[in-house]
Amino acid sequence: MSDSAMAPVIAIDGPGGAGKGTISRRIAETLGWHLLDSGAIYRLAALDCDRRQLPIDDEALVAHAASELEIDFIPVDGGTKILLGGDDVSQAIRNEAIGAIASRIAAYPVVRSALLERQRDFAKAPGLVADGRDMGTVVFPDASLKIFLTASADERARRRHRQLQEAGIHASLPDLLEEIKARDDRDMNRSSSPLVAAEDAVTLDTTELSIEDVITRITALISKRHIV
């Protein structure tokens, strides 16, 4: 039996700003498991298109480029170093413009298909925590535990605004809110793998919850289901 067939998977889905990245990383660190930031993969594809000036409305060309990406995720203190073709692009892929491109190309079925198997390859022993928008519905439908994190659009915009301020990046809160709403609309209404909670997912609204509150609740579910 392959590693991926044996490895348990915890799928954590939800819209941008709901806390998926931080929660997934903390859970993976606690368990000593691998981590998949699927959003980073789409951002890497977006960054590659941007750097190579590829027309992002050419779905076939974008999908071909995505299938040939050289990606590495390297654990570092408190986070993950993300490499594209050997270059550290951990910060570059967090640019708002790159995020907007990623959201657009993620709506292309051929792009999602090109990146599907690459994501599944991350499921290796002792286990995987997968962070994304369709981890529990499409990529890992047999995941041991599926979590759907959500929060109000206003709260998610405030969180993103605070993150950018802390990083010394100027951003308009109203503009961020509009972008989040637009991205939600694209993600929820795309024809391929729309953003939706899996039928067997546990939904957690994080609007009024701290990171520690969410981690405590997910840890309790892991224990209750005897996943580790």
Salt bridges, closest charged atoms under 4 A:
ASP37 OD2 - ARG94 NH2 2.97
ASP48 OD2 - ARG52 NH1 3.02
GLU68 OE2 - HIS64 NE2 3.39
GLU96 OE2 - ARG160 NH2 2.57
GLU117 OE2 - ARG120 NH1 3.26
ASP134 OD2 - ARG112 NH2 2.67
GLU155 OE1 - ARG158 NH2 3.10
GLU155 OE2 - ARG159 NE 3.05
GLU179 OE2 - ARG183 NH2 3.13
GLU179 OE2 - ARG186 NH2 3.38
ASP184 OD2 - ARG156 NH2 2.58
ASP187 OD2 - ARG133 NE 2.69
ASP187 OD1 - ARG190 NH1 3.21
ASP200 OD1 - LYS146 NZ 3.15
GLU212 OE2 - ARG26 NH2 2.75
